[in-house]
Amino acid sequence: MTGDYSIITIKRLFTLSGNVCAFPNCNTDMIGENFIIVGQICHIEEKETSARFNSNRTEGQRSSFDNLILLCPTHR
């Protein structure tokens, strides 16, 4: 799960999420029963192939904490 993200970034995302999906009005837990992680780290501004691509961001900026959110499988 760590992929391109530091363990500090992952901990920050899960801590600040309040254990809830970032999609508006979604209350899905990011850590479910039996401590199974269902939350997925997603970019706010994505890769070149995405509709949310921003050519002004570097790859490093795209993977930075400020460009990441946690979403449930339904909203990723």
N, CA, C, O and CB atoms as a CASP TS submission, in Angstrom:
PFRMAT TS
TARGET T0000
AUTHOR 0000-0000-0000
METHOD Language model
MODEL 1
PARENT N/A
ATOM      1  N   MET     1       0.816  -1.203   0.000  1.00  0.00           N
ATOM      2  CA  MET     1       0.000   0.000   0.000  1.00  0.00           C
ATOM      3  C   MET     1       0.854   1.258   0.000  1.00  0.00           C
ATOM      4  O   MET     1       0.386   2.305  -0.449  1.00  0.00           O
ATOM      5  CB  MET     1      -0.925   0.003   1.197  1.00  0.00           C
ATOM      6  N   THR     2       2.082   1.197   0.484  1.00  0.00           N
ATOM      7  CA  THR     2       2.879   2.411   0.589  1.00  0.00           C
ATOM      8  C   THR     2       3.227   2.988  -0.774  1.00  0.00           C
ATOM      9  O   THR     2       3.228   4.210  -0.925  1.00  0.00           O
ATOM     10  CB  THR     2       4.144   2.135   1.364  1.00  0.00           C
ATOM     11  N   GLY     3       3.521   2.165  -1.767  1.00  0.00           N
ATOM     12  CA  GLY     3       3.780   2.647  -3.119  1.00  0.00           C
ATOM     13  C   GLY     3       4.739   3.813  -3.155  1.00  0.00           C
ATOM     14  O   GLY     3       5.869   3.712  -2.679  1.00  0.00           O
ATOM     15  N   ASP     4       4.292   4.921  -3.718  1.00  0.00           N
ATOM     16  CA  ASP     4       5.107   6.125  -3.857  1.00  0.00           C
ATOM     17  C   ASP     4       4.989   7.066  -2.659  1.00  0.00           C
ATOM     18  O   ASP     4       5.547   8.163  -2.689  1.00  0.00           O
ATOM     19  CB  ASP     4       4.717   6.860  -5.113  1.00  0.00           C
ATOM     20  N   TYR     5       4.288   6.670  -1.624  1.00  0.00           N
ATOM     21  CA  TYR     5       4.011   7.559  -0.505  1.00  0.00           C
ATOM     22  C   TYR     5       4.811   7.151   0.720  1.00  0.00           C
ATOM     23  O   TYR     5       4.974   5.965   1.006  1.00  0.00           O
ATOM     24  CB  TYR     5       2.521   7.565  -0.184  1.00  0.00           C
ATOM     25  N   SER     6       5.305   8.150   1.438  1.00  0.00           N
ATOM     26  CA  SER     6       6.040   7.853   2.664  1.00  0.00           C
ATOM     27  C   SER     6       5.053   7.371   3.725  1.00  0.00           C
ATOM     28  O   SER     6       3.861   7.671   3.658  1.00  0.00           O
ATOM     29  CB  SER     6       6.830   9.103   3.165  1.00  0.00           C
ATOM     30  N   ILE     7       5.547   6.643   4.676  1.00  0.00           N
ATOM     31  CA  ILE     7       4.710   6.151   5.768  1.00  0.00           C
ATOM     32  C   ILE     7       4.131   7.328   6.558  1.00  0.00           C
ATOM     33  O   ILE     7       3.021   7.236   7.085  1.00  0.00           O
ATOM     34  CB  ILE     7       5.522   5.219   6.700  1.00  0.00           C
ATOM     35  N   ILE     8       4.872   8.421   6.642  1.00  0.00           N
ATOM     36  CA  ILE     8       4.373   9.622   7.333  1.00  0.00           C
ATOM     37  C   ILE     8       3.168  10.197   6.589  1.00  0.00           C
ATOM     38  O   ILE     8       2.182  10.586   7.215  1.00  0.00           O
ATOM     39  CB  ILE     8       5.493  10.695   7.452  1.00  0.00           C
ATOM     40  N   THR     9       3.242  10.252   5.266  1.00  0.00           N
ATOM     41  CA  THR     9       2.126  10.761   4.467  1.00  0.00           C
ATOM     42  C   THR     9       0.896   9.874   4.645  1.00  0.00           C
ATOM     43  O   THR     9      -0.216  10.376   4.807  1.00  0.00           O
ATOM     44  CB  THR     9       2.517  10.840   2.976  1.00  0.00           C
ATOM     45  N   ILE    10       1.092   8.581   4.617  1.00  0.00           N
ATOM     46  CA  ILE    10      -0.024   7.643   4.784  1.00  0.00           C
ATOM     47  C   ILE    10      -0.663   7.802   6.167  1.00  0.00           C
ATOM     48  O   ILE    10      -1.887   7.835   6.287  1.00  0.00           O
ATOM     49  CB  ILE    10       0.458   6.188   4.584  1.00  0.00           C
ATOM     50  N   LYS    11       0.156   7.898   7.192  1.00  0.00           N
ATOM     51  CA  LYS    11      -0.373   8.081   8.543  1.00  0.00           C
ATOM     52  C   LYS    11      -1.142   9.395   8.663  1.00  0.00           C
ATOM     53  O   LYS    11      -2.201   9.449   9.289  1.00  0.00           O
ATOM     54  CB  LYS    11       0.765   8.042   9.570  1.00  0.00           C
ATOM     55  N   ARG    12      -0.604  10.446   8.061  1.00  0.00           N
ATOM     56  CA  ARG    12      -1.283  11.747   8.091  1.00  0.00           C
ATOM     57  C   ARG    12      -2.648  11.674   7.420  1.00  0.00           C
ATOM     58  O   ARG    12      -3.639  12.171   7.955  1.00  0.00           O
ATOM     59  CB  ARG    12      -0.422  12.815   7.406  1.00  0.00           C
ATOM     60  N   LEU    13      -2.694  11.049   6.241  1.00  0.00           N
ATOM     61  CA  LEU    13      -3.957  10.934   5.510  1.00  0.00           C
ATOM     62  C   LEU    13      -5.015  10.200   6.330  1.00  0.00           C
ATOM     63  O   LEU    13      -6.150  10.661   6.449  1.00  0.00           O
ATOM     64  CB  LEU    13      -3.735  10.211   4.182  1.00  0.00           C
ATOM     65  N   PHE    14      -4.636   9.064   6.888  1.00  0.00           N
ATOM     66  CA  PHE    14      -5.605   8.281   7.658  1.00  0.00           C
ATOM     67  C   PHE    14      -5.994   8.981   8.956  1.00  0.00           C
ATOM     68  O   PHE    14      -7.151   8.916   9.369  1.00  0.00           O
ATOM     69  CB  PHE    14      -5.038   6.899   7.965  1.00  0.00           C
ATOM     70  N   THR    15      -5.054   9.641   9.595  1.00  0.00           N
ATOM     71  CA  THR    15      -5.354  10.340  10.838  1.00  0.00           C
ATOM     72  C   THR    15      -6.293  11.520  10.600  1.00  0.00           C
ATOM     73  O   THR    15      -7.283  11.692  11.312  1.00  0.00           O
ATOM     74  CB  THR    15      -4.064  10.822  11.496  1.00  0.00           C
ATOM     75  N   LEU    16      -5.976  12.320   9.602  1.00  0.00           N
ATOM     76  CA  LEU    16      -6.775  13.519   9.345  1.00  0.00           C
ATOM     77  C   LEU    16      -8.105  13.223   8.651  1.00  0.00           C
ATOM     78  O   LEU    16      -8.983  14.084   8.610  1.00  0.00           O
ATOM     79  CB  LEU    16      -5.980  14.484   8.508  1.00  0.00           C
ATOM     80  N   SER    17      -8.259  12.026   8.111  1.00  0.00           N
ATOM     81  CA  SER    17      -9.516  11.675   7.436  1.00  0.00           C
ATOM     82  C   SER    17     -10.660  11.500   8.421  1.00  0.00           C
ATOM     83  O   SER    17     -11.826  11.571   8.034  1.00  0.00           O
ATOM     84  CB  SER    17      -9.342  10.398   6.627  1.00  0.00           C
ATOM     85  N   GLY    18     -10.341  11.273   9.686  1.00  0.00           N
ATOM     86  CA  GLY    18     -11.398  10.976  10.650  1.00  0.00           C
ATOM     87  C   GLY    18     -12.025   9.620  10.366  1.00  0.00           C
ATOM     88  O   GLY    18     -13.130   9.332  10.827  1.00  0.00           O
ATOM     89  N   ASN    19     -11.320   8.785   9.605  1.00  0.00           N
ATOM     90  CA  ASN    19     -11.762   7.447   9.206  1.00  0.00           C
ATOM     91  C   ASN    19     -12.981   7.481   8.288  1.00  0.00           C
ATOM     92  O   ASN    19     -13.781   6.546   8.281  1.00  0.00           O
ATOM     93  CB  ASN    19     -12.079   6.620  10.434  1.00  0.00           C
ATOM     94  N   VAL    20     -13.124   8.571   7.506  1.00  0.00           N
ATOM     95  CA  VAL    20     -14.279   8.726   6.625  1.00  0.00           C
ATOM     96  C   VAL    20     -13.818   9.106   5.220  1.00  0.00           C
ATOM     97  O   VAL    20     -12.861   9.863   5.059  1.00  0.00           O
ATOM     98  CB  VAL    20     -15.252   9.791   7.181  1.00  0.00           C
ATOM     99  N   CYS    21     -14.493   8.585   4.220  1.00  0.00           N
ATOM    100  CA  CYS    21     -14.227   8.906   2.819  1.00  0.00           C
ATOM    101  C   CYS    21     -14.320  10.420   2.601  1.00  0.00           C
ATOM    102  O   CYS    21     -15.175  11.082   3.189  1.00  0.00           O
ATOM    103  CB  CYS    21     -15.222   8.161   1.889  1.00  0.00           C
ATOM    104  N   ALA    22     -13.439  10.965   1.756  1.00  0.00           N
ATOM    105  CA  ALA    22     -13.409  12.406   1.497  1.00  0.00           C
ATOM    106  C   ALA    22     -14.495  12.868   0.533  1.00  0.00           C
ATOM    107  O   ALA    22     -14.700  14.072   0.382  1.00  0.00           O
ATOM    108  CB  ALA    22     -12.065  12.794   0.952  1.00  0.00           C
ATOM    109  N   PHE    23     -15.190  11.953  -0.118  1.00  0.00           N
ATOM    110  CA  PHE    23     -16.257  12.340  -1.052  1.00  0.00           C
ATOM    111  C   PHE    23     -17.395  12.985  -0.255  1.00  0.00           C
ATOM    112  O   PHE    23     -17.798  12.465   0.786  1.00  0.00           O
ATOM    113  CB  PHE    23     -16.780  11.095  -1.869  1.00  0.00           C
ATOM    114  N   PRO    24     -17.910  14.115  -0.744  1.00  0.00           N
ATOM    115  CA  PRO    24     -18.970  14.814   0.006  1.00  0.00           C
ATOM    116  C   PRO    24     -20.151  13.906   0.346  1.00  0.00           C
ATOM    117  O   PRO    24     -20.654  13.168  -0.500  1.00  0.00           O
ATOM    118  CB  PRO    24     -19.470  16.007  -0.795  1.00  0.00           C
ATOM    119  N   ASN    25     -20.570  13.978   1.583  1.00  0.00           N
ATOM    120  CA  ASN    25     -21.714  13.252   2.128  1.00  0.00           C
ATOM    121  C   ASN    25     -21.543  11.734   2.158  1.00  0.00           C
ATOM    122  O   ASN    25     -22.523  11.015   2.355  1.00  0.00           O
ATOM    123  CB  ASN    25     -22.926  13.586   1.337  1.00  0.00           C
ATOM    124  N   CYS    26     -20.345  11.240   1.972  1.00  0.00           N
ATOM    125  CA  CYS    26     -20.084   9.800   2.101  1.00  0.00           C
ATOM    126  C   CYS    26     -19.534   9.549   3.495  1.00  0.00           C
ATOM    127  O   CYS    26     -18.606  10.228   3.935  1.00  0.00           O
ATOM    128  CB  CYS    26     -19.083   9.288   0.997  1.00  0.00           C
ATOM    129  N   ASN    27     -20.093   8.597   4.172  1.00  0.00           N
ATOM    130  CA  ASN    27     -19.665   8.286   5.539  1.00  0.00           C
ATOM    131  C   ASN    27     -19.025   6.911   5.645  1.00  0.00           C
ATOM    132  O   ASN    27     -18.993   6.323   6.726  1.00  0.00           O
ATOM    133  CB  ASN    27     -20.845   8.370   6.484  1.00  0.00           C
ATOM    134  N   THR    28     -18.515   6.393   4.534  1.00  0.00           N
ATOM    135  CA  THR    28     -17.885   5.075   4.539  1.00  0.00           C
ATOM    136  C   THR    28     -16.588   5.129   5.341  1.00  0.00           C
ATOM    137  O   THR    28     -15.761   6.019   5.149  1.00  0.00           O
ATOM    138  CB  THR    28     -17.613   4.588   3.093  1.00  0.00           C
ATOM    139  N   ASP    29     -16.425   4.165   6.240  1.00  0.00           N
ATOM    140  CA  ASP    29     -15.201   4.066   7.030  1.00  0.00           C
ATOM    141  C   ASP    29     -14.020   3.688   6.146  1.00  0.00           C
ATOM    142  O   ASP    29     -14.157   2.866   5.241  1.00  0.00           O
ATOM    143  CB  ASP    29     -15.369   3.041   8.158  1.00  0.00           C
ATOM    144  N   MET    30     -12.867   4.282   6.405  1.00  0.00           N
ATOM    145  CA  MET    30     -11.653   3.968   5.652  1.00  0.00           C
ATOM    146  C   MET    30     -10.969   2.716   6.195  1.00  0.00           C
ATOM    147  O   MET    30     -10.240   2.034   5.474  1.00  0.00           O
ATOM    148  CB  MET    30     -10.685   5.151   5.692  1.00  0.00           C
ATOM    149  N   ILE    31     -11.208   2.423   7.466  1.00  0.00           N
ATOM    150  CA  ILE    31     -10.745   1.178   8.072  1.00  0.00           C
ATOM    151  C   ILE    31     -11.987   0.489   8.602  1.00  0.00           C
ATOM    152  O   ILE    31     -12.642   0.974   9.524  1.00  0.00           O
ATOM    153  CB  ILE    31      -9.668   1.424   9.217  1.00  0.00           C
ATOM    154  N   GLY    32     -12.299  -0.655   7.999  1.00  0.00           N
ATOM    155  CA  GLY    32     -13.540  -1.348   8.308  1.00  0.00           C
ATOM    156  C   GLY    32     -13.400  -2.353   9.432  1.00  0.00           C
ATOM    157  O   GLY    32     -12.472  -2.304  10.239  1.00  0.00           O
ATOM    158  N   GLU    33     -14.360  -3.270   9.453  1.00  0.00           N
ATOM    159  CA  GLU    33     -14.373  -4.315  10.464  1.00  0.00           C
ATOM    160  C   GLU    33     -13.093  -5.138  10.397  1.00  0.00           C
ATOM    161  O   GLU    33     -12.506  -5.321   9.330  1.00  0.00           O
ATOM    162  CB  GLU    33     -15.600  -5.218  10.289  1.00  0.00           C
ATOM    163  N   ASN    34     -12.676  -5.628  11.555  1.00  0.00           N
ATOM    164  CA  ASN    34     -11.455  -6.424  11.665  1.00  0.00           C
ATOM    165  C   ASN    34     -10.225  -5.681  11.146  1.00  0.00           C
ATOM    166  O   ASN    34      -9.245  -6.303  10.737  1.00  0.00           O
ATOM    167  CB  ASN    34     -11.619  -7.726  10.908  1.00  0.00           C
ATOM    168  N   PHE    35     -10.281  -4.353  11.164  1.00  0.00           N
ATOM    169  CA  PHE    35      -9.161  -3.486  10.772  1.00  0.00           C
ATOM    170  C   PHE    35      -8.725  -3.678   9.319  1.00  0.00           C
ATOM    171  O   PHE    35      -7.548  -3.530   8.993  1.00  0.00           O
ATOM    172  CB  PHE    35      -7.983  -3.739  11.682  1.00  0.00           C
ATOM    173  N   ILE    36      -9.671  -4.005   8.462  1.00  0.00           N
ATOM    174  CA  ILE    36      -9.384  -4.125   7.030  1.00  0.00           C
ATOM    175  C   ILE    36      -9.415  -2.732   6.421  1.00  0.00           C
ATOM    176  O   ILE    36     -10.402  -2.009   6.560  1.00  0.00           O
ATOM    177  CB  ILE    36     -10.409  -5.075   6.315  1.00  0.00           C
ATOM    178  N   ILE    37      -8.329  -2.354   5.741  1.00  0.00           N
ATOM    179  CA  ILE    37      -8.239  -1.027   5.126  1.00  0.00           C
ATOM    180  C   ILE    37      -8.999  -1.033   3.801  1.00  0.00           C
ATOM    181  O   ILE    37      -8.659  -1.772   2.878  1.00  0.00           O
ATOM    182  CB  ILE    37      -6.751  -0.612   4.905  1.00  0.00           C
ATOM    183  N   VAL    38     -10.033  -0.197   3.725  1.00  0.00           N
ATOM    184  CA  VAL    38     -10.802  -0.080   2.486  1.00  0.00           C
ATOM    185  C   VAL    38     -10.533   1.251   1.792  1.00  0.00           C
ATOM    186  O   VAL    38     -10.810   1.402   0.602  1.00  0.00           O
ATOM    187  CB  VAL    38     -12.298  -0.228   2.773  1.00  0.00           C
ATOM    188  N   GLY    39      -9.995   2.214   2.535  1.00  0.00           N
ATOM    189  CA  GLY    39      -9.681   3.515   1.963  1.00  0.00           C
ATOM    190  C   GLY    39      -8.560   3.418   0.948  1.00  0.00           C
ATOM    191  O   GLY    39      -7.609   2.658   1.124  1.00  0.00           O
ATOM    192  N   GLN    40      -8.681   4.190  -0.108  1.00  0.00           N
ATOM    193  CA  GLN    40      -7.668   4.200  -1.153  1.00  0.00           C
ATOM    194  C   GLN    40      -7.125   5.610  -1.323  1.00  0.00           C
ATOM    195  O   GLN    40      -7.881   6.580  -1.374  1.00  0.00           O
ATOM    196  CB  GLN    40      -8.243   3.673  -2.485  1.00  0.00           C
ATOM    197  N   ILE    41      -5.803   5.709  -1.409  1.00  0.00           N
ATOM    198  CA  ILE    41      -5.170   7.004  -1.612  1.00  0.00           C
ATOM    199  C   ILE    41      -5.384   7.409  -3.067  1.00  0.00           C
ATOM    200  O   ILE    41      -5.059   6.655  -3.985  1.00  0.00           O
ATOM    201  CB  ILE    41      -3.644   6.958  -1.252  1.00  0.00           C
ATOM    202  N   CYS    42      -5.930   8.599  -3.269  1.00  0.00           N
ATOM    203  CA  CYS    42      -6.218   9.092  -4.613  1.00  0.00           C
ATOM    204  C   CYS    42      -5.657  10.495  -4.789  1.00  0.00           C
ATOM    205  O   CYS    42      -5.585  11.274  -3.839  1.00  0.00           O
ATOM    206  CB  CYS    42      -7.734   9.083  -4.885  1.00  0.00           C
ATOM    207  N   HIS    43      -5.266  10.799  -6.003  1.00  0.00           N
ATOM    208  CA  HIS    43      -4.767  12.131  -6.337  1.00  0.00           C
ATOM    209  C   HIS    43      -5.935  13.063  -6.637  1.00  0.00           C
ATOM    210  O   HIS    43      -6.905  12.665  -7.282  1.00  0.00           O
ATOM    211  CB  HIS    43      -3.800  12.068  -7.543  1.00  0.00           C
ATOM    212  N   ILE    44      -5.842  14.285  -6.174  1.00  0.00           N
ATOM    213  CA  ILE    44      -6.841  15.295  -6.527  1.00  0.00           C
ATOM    214  C   ILE    44      -6.621  15.699  -7.981  1.00  0.00           C
ATOM    215  O   ILE    44      -7.561  15.721  -8.777  1.00  0.00           O
ATOM    216  CB  ILE    44      -6.755  16.541  -5.577  1.00  0.00           C
ATOM    217  N   GLU    45      -5.381  16.018  -8.320  1.00  0.00           N
ATOM    218  CA  GLU    45      -5.012  16.282  -9.717  1.00  0.00           C
ATOM    219  C   GLU    45      -4.187  15.096 -10.174  1.00  0.00           C
ATOM    220  O   GLU    45      -3.146  14.800  -9.587  1.00  0.00           O
ATOM    221  CB  GLU    45      -4.212  17.647  -9.883  1.00  0.00           C
ATOM    222  N   GLU    46      -4.636  14.421 -11.206  1.00  0.00           N
ATOM    223  CA  GLU    46      -4.112  13.125 -11.630  1.00  0.00           C
ATOM    224  C   GLU    46      -3.045  13.197 -12.704  1.00  0.00           C
ATOM    225  O   GLU    46      -2.515  14.259 -13.029  1.00  0.00           O
ATOM    226  CB  GLU    46      -5.219  12.286 -12.118  1.00  0.00           C
ATOM    227  N   LYS    47      -2.749  12.012 -13.244  1.00  0.00           N
ATOM    228  CA  LYS    47      -1.780  11.842 -14.329  1.00  0.00           C
ATOM    229  C   LYS    47      -2.280  12.450 -15.626  1.00  0.00           C
ATOM    230  O   LYS    47      -3.425  12.891 -15.719  1.00  0.00           O
ATOM    231  CB  LYS    47      -1.472  10.369 -14.537  1.00  0.00           C
ATOM    232  N   GLU    48      -1.416  12.470 -16.616  1.00  0.00           N
ATOM    233  CA  GLU    48      -1.714  13.053 -17.920  1.00  0.00           C
ATOM    234  C   GLU    48      -2.956  12.465 -18.582  1.00  0.00           C
ATOM    235  O   GLU    48      -3.647  13.163 -19.324  1.00  0.00           O
ATOM    236  CB  GLU    48      -0.539  12.873 -18.828  1.00  0.00           C
ATOM    237  N   THR    49      -3.245  11.211 -18.328  1.00  0.00           N
ATOM    238  CA  THR    49      -4.382  10.552 -18.967  1.00  0.00           C
ATOM    239  C   THR    49      -5.714  10.857 -18.286  1.00  0.00           C
ATOM    240  O   THR    49      -6.757  10.380 -18.733  1.00  0.00           O
ATOM    241  CB  THR    49      -4.160   9.066 -18.986  1.00  0.00           C
ATOM    242  N   SER    50      -5.693  11.633 -17.226  1.00  0.00           N
ATOM    243  CA  SER    50      -6.894  11.921 -16.450  1.00  0.00           C
ATOM    244  C   SER    50      -7.503  13.268 -16.827  1.00  0.00           C
ATOM    245  O   SER    50      -6.813  14.181 -17.279  1.00  0.00           O
ATOM    246  CB  SER    50      -6.574  11.895 -14.966  1.00  0.00           C
ATOM    247  N   ALA    51      -8.797  13.362 -16.631  1.00  0.00           N
ATOM    248  CA  ALA    51      -9.492  14.641 -16.849  1.00  0.00           C
ATOM    249  C   ALA    51      -9.061  15.677 -15.811  1.00  0.00           C
ATOM    250  O   ALA    51      -9.227  16.877 -16.027  1.00  0.00           O
ATOM    251  CB  ALA    51     -11.024  14.441 -16.794  1.00  0.00           C
ATOM    252  N   ARG    52      -8.513  15.220 -14.695  1.00  0.00           N
ATOM    253  CA  ARG    52      -8.074  16.139 -13.632  1.00  0.00           C
ATOM    254  C   ARG    52      -6.581  16.438 -13.724  1.00  0.00           C
ATOM    255  O   ARG    52      -5.966  16.811 -12.726  1.00  0.00           O
ATOM    256  CB  ARG    52      -8.397  15.550 -12.256  1.00  0.00           C
ATOM    257  N   PHE    53      -5.999  16.282 -14.891  1.00  0.00           N
ATOM    258  CA  PHE    53      -4.572  16.532 -15.090  1.00  0.00           C
ATOM    259  C   PHE    53      -4.277  18.022 -15.026  1.00  0.00           C
ATOM    260  O   PHE    53      -5.021  18.835 -15.573  1.00  0.00           O
ATOM    261  CB  PHE    53      -4.103  15.956 -16.433  1.00  0.00           C
ATOM    262  N   ASN    54      -3.185  18.375 -14.354  1.00  0.00           N
ATOM    263  CA  ASN    54      -2.719  19.758 -14.284  1.00  0.00           C
ATOM    264  C   ASN    54      -1.267  19.756 -14.742  1.00  0.00           C
ATOM    265  O   ASN    54      -0.394  19.255 -14.033  1.00  0.00           O
ATOM    266  CB  ASN    54      -2.871  20.360 -12.825  1.00  0.00           C
ATOM    267  N   SER    55      -1.005  20.304 -15.903  1.00  0.00           N
ATOM    268  CA  SER    55       0.346  20.288 -16.474  1.00  0.00           C
ATOM    269  C   SER    55       1.322  21.158 -15.681  1.00  0.00           C
ATOM    270  O   SER    55       2.532  21.065 -15.885  1.00  0.00           O
ATOM    271  CB  SER    55       0.303  20.758 -17.922  1.00  0.00           C
ATOM    272  N   ASN    56       0.817  21.994 -14.789  1.00  0.00           N
ATOM    273  CA  ASN    56       1.684  22.858 -13.986  1.00  0.00           C
ATOM    274  C   ASN    56       2.276  22.134 -12.779  1.00  0.00           C
ATOM    275  O   ASN    56       3.147  22.684 -12.106  1.00  0.00           O
ATOM    276  CB  ASN    56       0.910  24.073 -13.520  1.00  0.00           C
ATOM    277  N   ARG    57       1.827  20.927 -12.493  1.00  0.00           N
ATOM    278  CA  ARG    57       2.343  20.156 -11.352  1.00  0.00           C
ATOM    279  C   ARG    57       3.400  19.173 -11.823  1.00  0.00           C
ATOM    280  O   ARG    57       3.271  18.564 -12.885  1.00  0.00           O
ATOM    281  CB  ARG    57       1.200  19.406 -10.628  1.00  0.00           C
ATOM    282  N   THR    58       4.442  19.026 -11.024  1.00  0.00           N
ATOM    283  CA  THR    58       5.452  18.008 -11.308  1.00  0.00           C
ATOM    284  C   THR    58       4.943  16.674 -10.751  1.00  0.00           C
ATOM    285  O   THR    58       3.969  16.643  -9.999  1.00  0.00           O
ATOM    286  CB  THR    58       6.852  18.395 -10.683  1.00  0.00           C
ATOM    287  N   GLU    59       5.597  15.589 -11.120  1.00  0.00           N
ATOM    288  CA  GLU    59       5.212  14.276 -10.598  1.00  0.00           C
ATOM    289  C   GLU    59       5.334  14.250  -9.078  1.00  0.00           C
ATOM    290  O   GLU    59       4.493  13.669  -8.392  1.00  0.00           O
ATOM    291  CB  GLU    59       6.082  13.166 -11.223  1.00  0.00           C
ATOM    292  N   GLY    60       6.376  14.876  -8.558  1.00  0.00           N
ATOM    293  CA  GLY    60       6.553  14.963  -7.111  1.00  0.00           C
ATOM    294  C   GLY    60       5.421  15.710  -6.435  1.00  0.00           C
ATOM    295  O   GLY    60       4.966  15.312  -5.362  1.00  0.00           O
ATOM    296  N   GLN    61       4.966  16.780  -7.045  1.00  0.00           N
ATOM    297  CA  GLN    61       3.856  17.548  -6.485  1.00  0.00           C
ATOM    298  C   GLN    61       2.556  16.749  -6.536  1.00  0.00           C
ATOM    299  O   GLN    61       1.724  16.851  -5.634  1.00  0.00           O
ATOM    300  CB  GLN    61       3.690  18.873  -7.238  1.00  0.00           C
ATOM    301  N   ARG    62       2.381  15.952  -7.594  1.00  0.00           N
ATOM    302  CA  ARG    62       1.178  15.133  -7.699  1.00  0.00           C
ATOM    303  C   ARG    62       1.119  14.077  -6.591  1.00  0.00           C
ATOM    304  O   ARG    62       0.031  13.684  -6.171  1.00  0.00           O
ATOM    305  CB  ARG    62       1.120  14.458  -9.068  1.00  0.00           C
ATOM    306  N   SER    63       2.263  13.624  -6.124  1.00  0.00           N
ATOM    307  CA  SER    63       2.296  12.612  -5.067  1.00  0.00           C
ATOM    308  C   SER    63       2.436  13.209  -3.671  1.00  0.00           C
ATOM    309  O   SER    63       2.548  12.476  -2.689  1.00  0.00           O
ATOM    310  CB  SER    63       3.431  11.655  -5.314  1.00  0.00           C
ATOM    311  N   SER    64       2.430  14.540  -3.580  1.00  0.00           N
ATOM    312  CA  SER    64       2.593  15.184  -2.276  1.00  0.00           C
ATOM    313  C   SER    64       1.300  15.114  -1.467  1.00  0.00           C
ATOM    314  O   SER    64       0.215  14.930  -2.018  1.00  0.00           O
ATOM    315  CB  SER    64       3.027  16.646  -2.451  1.00  0.00           C
ATOM    316  N   PHE    65       1.433  15.261  -0.173  1.00  0.00           N
ATOM    317  CA  PHE    65       0.295  15.198   0.740  1.00  0.00           C
ATOM    318  C   PHE    65      -0.825  16.147   0.328  1.00  0.00           C
ATOM    319  O   PHE    65      -2.000  15.788   0.407  1.00  0.00           O
ATOM    320  CB  PHE    65       0.744  15.519   2.152  1.00  0.00           C
ATOM    321  N   ASP    66      -0.474  17.353  -0.111  1.00  0.00           N
ATOM    322  CA  ASP    66      -1.478  18.360  -0.455  1.00  0.00           C
ATOM    323  C   ASP    66      -2.328  17.980  -1.660  1.00  0.00           C
ATOM    324  O   ASP    66      -3.357  18.611  -1.903  1.00  0.00           O
ATOM    325  CB  ASP    66      -0.805  19.671  -0.721  1.00  0.00           C
ATOM    326  N   ASN    67      -1.929  16.975  -2.410  1.00  0.00           N
ATOM    327  CA  ASN    67      -2.686  16.560  -3.595  1.00  0.00           C
ATOM    328  C   ASN    67      -3.319  15.175  -3.403  1.00  0.00           C
ATOM    329  O   ASN    67      -3.721  14.540  -4.377  1.00  0.00           O
ATOM    330  CB  ASN    67      -1.772  16.552  -4.829  1.00  0.00           C
ATOM    331  N   LEU    68      -3.407  14.714  -2.174  1.00  0.00           N
ATOM    332  CA  LEU    68      -3.930  13.375  -1.913  1.00  0.00           C
ATOM    333  C   LEU    68      -5.163  13.420  -1.022  1.00  0.00           C
ATOM    334  O   LEU    68      -5.281  14.271  -0.140  1.00  0.00           O
ATOM    335  CB  LEU    68      -2.858  12.507  -1.269  1.00  0.00           C
ATOM    336  N   ILE    69      -6.078  12.492  -1.269  1.00  0.00           N
ATOM    337  CA  ILE    69      -7.249  12.308  -0.417  1.00  0.00           C
ATOM    338  C   ILE    69      -7.497  10.809  -0.275  1.00  0.00           C
ATOM    339  O   ILE    69      -6.961  10.006  -1.038  1.00  0.00           O
ATOM    340  CB  ILE    69      -8.509  13.040  -1.005  1.00  0.00           C
ATOM    341  N   LEU    70      -8.303  10.449   0.694  1.00  0.00           N
ATOM    342  CA  LEU    70      -8.709   9.057   0.870  1.00  0.00           C
ATOM    343  C   LEU    70     -10.148   8.902   0.402  1.00  0.00           C
ATOM    344  O   LEU    70     -11.033   9.652   0.813  1.00  0.00           O
ATOM    345  CB  LEU    70      -8.557   8.609   2.353  1.00  0.00           C
ATOM    346  N   LEU    71     -10.366   7.924  -0.456  1.00  0.00           N
ATOM    347  CA  LEU    71     -11.705   7.658  -0.951  1.00  0.00           C
ATOM    348  C   LEU    71     -12.055   6.187  -0.741  1.00  0.00           C
ATOM    349  O   LEU    71     -11.175   5.326  -0.698  1.00  0.00           O
ATOM    350  CB  LEU    71     -11.819   8.039  -2.438  1.00  0.00           C
ATOM    351  N   CYS    72     -13.349   5.914  -0.613  1.00  0.00           N
ATOM    352  CA  CYS    72     -13.828   4.549  -0.520  1.00  0.00           C
ATOM    353  C   CYS    72     -13.833   3.931  -1.917  1.00  0.00           C
ATOM    354  O   CYS    72     -13.717   4.653  -2.907  1.00  0.00           O
ATOM    355  CB  CYS    72     -15.241   4.498   0.121  1.00  0.00           C
ATOM    356  N   PRO    73     -13.967   2.612  -2.013  1.00  0.00           N
ATOM    357  CA  PRO    73     -13.968   1.979  -3.336  1.00  0.00           C
ATOM    358  C   PRO    73     -15.060   2.500  -4.276  1.00  0.00           C
ATOM    359  O   PRO    73     -14.867   2.507  -5.492  1.00  0.00           O
ATOM    360  CB  PRO    73     -14.127   0.498  -3.175  1.00  0.00           C
ATOM    361  N   THR    74     -16.184   2.930  -3.742  1.00  0.00           N
ATOM    362  CA  THR    74     -17.266   3.458  -4.582  1.00  0.00           C
ATOM    363  C   THR    74     -16.887   4.773  -5.253  1.00  0.00           C
ATOM    364  O   THR    74     -17.276   5.020  -6.394  1.00  0.00           O
ATOM    365  CB  THR    74     -18.522   3.656  -3.750  1.00  0.00           C
ATOM    366  N   HIS    75     -16.133   5.617  -4.556  1.00  0.00           N
ATOM    367  CA  HIS    75     -15.845   6.960  -5.053  1.00  0.00           C
ATOM    368  C   HIS    75     -14.451   7.163  -5.612  1.00  0.00           C
ATOM    369  O   HIS    75     -14.125   8.270  -6.041  1.00  0.00           O
ATOM    370  CB  HIS    75     -16.056   7.922  -3.977  1.00  0.00           C
ATOM    371  N   ARG    76     -13.627   6.146  -5.622  1.00  0.00           N
ATOM    372  CA  ARG    76     -12.272   6.322  -6.126  1.00  0.00           C
ATOM    373  C   ARG    76     -12.305   6.504  -7.586  1.00  0.00           C
ATOM    374  O   ARG    76     -11.258   6.671  -8.212  1.00  0.00           O
ATOM    375  CB  ARG    76     -11.388   5.161  -5.769  1.00  0.00           C
TER
END
